[in-house]
Amino acid sequence: MGSRTVDCFEKPELIGEGTYGQVYRAKEIETGEIVALKKIRMDSEKEGFPITAIREIKILKELNHDNIIKLKEMVISPGPDNGIYMVFEYMDHDLTGLLDRPGIRFSVPQVKCYMRQLLTGVHYCHANRVLHRDIKSSNLLIDNNGNLKLADFGLSRRYLNDVNANLTNRVVTLWYRAPELLLGATKYGPAIDMWSVGCVFAELLMGKTIFPGKDEPQQLNLIFGLCGSPDEKNWPGVSKLPGYNTFKPEKPLERRVRETFWCVDKHALELLDRMLTLDPAKRISARDALDAEYFWADPLPCDPRSLPKYESSHEFDTKRKRQQQRLQDDAAKRQRLQHTSQHNRLLPPPQHSGQGYPQMRPGPFRHPQDGNPYGRYNHQNQAQGGGGGGRYANVPYPPPPLRGPPRGPSRFSGVDPRGGGGYGAGGPNYQHGDQYGAPGTRRGSNTMSRDQNQQYNRQH
Ligand SMILES: Nc1ncnc2c1ncn2[C@@H]1O[C@H](COP(=O)(O)OP(=O)(O)OP(=O)(O)O)[C@@H](O)[C@H]1O
């Protein structure tokens, strides 16, 4: 790794810009293969090569799975740029970009297909004792063969079932951050990734982000508003977490997951409910989730190869388009205001009837036109998505989701070493090991190859 230069690639095109670097699509001159080049941002690094990049490289070199992005090599750019690039296999979309495409609708088999791939990748990480710590839809990359791969391991780390180990809670993008992290836990395990998976699942089902908090207190409010107040009964040990007294709701709140997602079929609801469980020790593991009825009841997940092919779409394009749209909207608003004020000068003063209040806007999960937030399922996509899902026909698509979650530091950077909340890394419901069957679609097995798992273990 690291012996070639970036000159081996041509026609770089910016496709992503994250916290840690820019990502380009480029063509390898010799082979014609399209790759993604992630430039490692060095400008703010006083202490040399960034630790996030070192972690990402180290962990990605060790992981080898169809649902994990492949790091092909590292290249350098000599000369004034003096940059270092990670070379990845190129993926046509990230899930945020795909969900934001106008008119995109996923059928039930499609959602199942993406979720199964996501859980298989997450399970592989957890079985190999790696926490991803930044699962979100823009880090789920999808190619035009329907393959979904987990990317961006910049915050990932290995973990041990060591009750004394303290980990930072300054991880995971806010909208996908588990309640134990928001409450300041420093002893946590794979359950934090499973919370993020639950948020992605809800996003796939509803077409929008479910917890779009502006800051940590609001994030917790949104979570408690849906999942109810945490207390010693539903989450033993929660009152010992550093943020509990500050952030616990003043009045007890009921859990409303089932009522809120009333329109989701019962197996999806059952699984979502177990992912969005406040107590990390009771939250479902990736392995158990793969065995959930949801994946084994009709309609079954579709074959990834049957998924529709789209022109490439990344979160970066979405952000750019949004910005342009905002500028256009602002200009149009200014023009309208100008026009109205000219027009008003010619009219008598308005008469208030008392009925002029704007209509209540729909709640975050309901769509009043048809009462069915399953707007994303239609006939066209049943055909595209490999059949099934016939219940969700021709209904309007929900309003565009909010995007761009803040990934700021947690307010609990000062860590309370006592704040373990009674669970160690890997809650009691999370069993590790590779006792799973061979890859396949039989229940109780999962698609992680035993060879891949063992290969990883041999290296460590
Ligand atoms: N292999 C790839 N193929 C295609 N696009 C990619 C690839 N890797 C990354 N991208 C695009 O670049 C974006 C940013 O990449 P990545 O998440 O790895 O960088 P980051 O700096 O860690 O970002 P963030 O701050 O959002 O976590 C992704 O959301 C995706 O759109």
The ligand as an SDF file (V2000), in Angstrom:
LIG
                    3D

 31 33  0  0  0  0  0  0  0  0999 V2000
  -16.4370    4.3180   -2.3060 N   0  0  0  0  0  0  0  0  0  0  0  0
  -17.2400    5.3370   -2.5610 C   0  0  0  0  0  0  0  0  0  0  0  0
  -17.9130    5.3860   -3.7270 N   0  0  0  0  0  0  0  0  0  0  0  0
  -18.7350    6.4130   -4.0090 C   0  0  0  0  0  0  0  0  0  0  0  0
  -18.9640    7.4480   -3.1800 N   0  0  0  0  0  0  0  0  0  0  0  0
  -18.3180    7.4630   -2.0090 C   0  0  0  0  0  0  0  0  0  0  0  0
  -17.4160    6.4170   -1.6350 C   0  0  0  0  0  0  0  0  0  0  0  0
  -16.9330    6.7060   -0.4120 N   0  0  0  0  0  0  0  0  0  0  0  0
  -17.5090    7.8670   -0.0390 C   0  0  0  0  0  0  0  0  0  0  0  0
  -18.3390    8.3350   -0.9890 N   0  0  0  0  0  0  0  0  0  0  0  0
  -19.1520    9.5640   -0.9500 C   0  0  0  0  0  0  0  0  0  0  0  0
  -18.4960   10.5510   -0.1750 O   0  0  0  0  0  0  0  0  0  0  0  0
  -19.2830   10.8920    0.9860 C   0  0  0  0  0  0  0  0  0  0  0  0
  -18.3580   11.1700    2.1500 C   0  0  0  0  0  0  0  0  0  0  0  0
  -17.5400   10.0360    2.3740 O   0  0  0  0  0  0  0  0  0  0  0  0
  -17.1090    9.5710    3.8290 P   0  0  0  0  0  0  0  0  0  0  0  0
  -18.3600    9.4170    4.6380 O   0  0  0  0  0  0  0  0  0  0  0  0
  -16.2430    8.3870    3.7140 O   0  0  0  0  0  0  0  0  0  0  0  0
  -16.2850   10.8470    4.2970 O   0  0  0  0  0  0  0  0  0  0  0  0
  -16.3070   11.6010    5.6890 P   0  0  0  0  0  0  0  0  0  0  0  0
  -15.3740   12.7350    5.5350 O   0  0  0  0  0  0  0  0  0  0  0  0
  -16.0090   10.6460    6.7800 O   0  0  0  0  0  0  0  0  0  0  0  0
  -17.8270   12.0800    5.7350 O   0  0  0  0  0  0  0  0  0  0  0  0
  -18.7940   12.4300    6.9770 P   0  0  0  0  0  0  0  0  0  0  0  0
  -18.2650   13.6530    7.6110 O   0  0  0  0  0  0  0  0  0  0  0  0
  -20.1410   12.6680    6.2970 O   0  0  0  0  0  0  0  0  0  0  0  0
  -18.8530   11.2340    7.8570 O   0  0  0  0  0  0  0  0  0  0  0  0
  -20.2300    9.7140    1.1800 C   0  0  0  0  0  0  0  0  0  0  0  0
  -21.4290   10.1090    1.8230 O   0  0  0  0  0  0  0  0  0  0  0  0
  -20.4780    9.2630   -0.2580 C   0  0  0  0  0  0  0  0  0  0  0  0
  -21.4790   10.0590   -0.8550 O   0  0  0  0  0  0  0  0  0  0  0  0
  1  2  1  0
  2  3  1  0
  2  7  2  0
  3  4  2  0
  4  5  1  0
  5  6  2  0
  6  7  1  0
  6 10  1  0
  7  8  1  0
  8  9  2  0
  9 10  1  0
 10 11  1  0
 11 12  1  0
 11 30  1  0
 12 13  1  0
 13 14  1  0
 13 28  1  0
 14 15  1  0
 15 16  1  0
 16 17  2  0
 16 18  1  0
 16 19  1  0
 19 20  1  0
 20 21  2  0
 20 22  1  0
 20 23  1  0
 23 24  1  0
 24 25  2  0
 24 26  1  0
 24 27  1  0
 28 29  1  0
 28 30  1  0
 30 31  1  0
M  END
$$$$
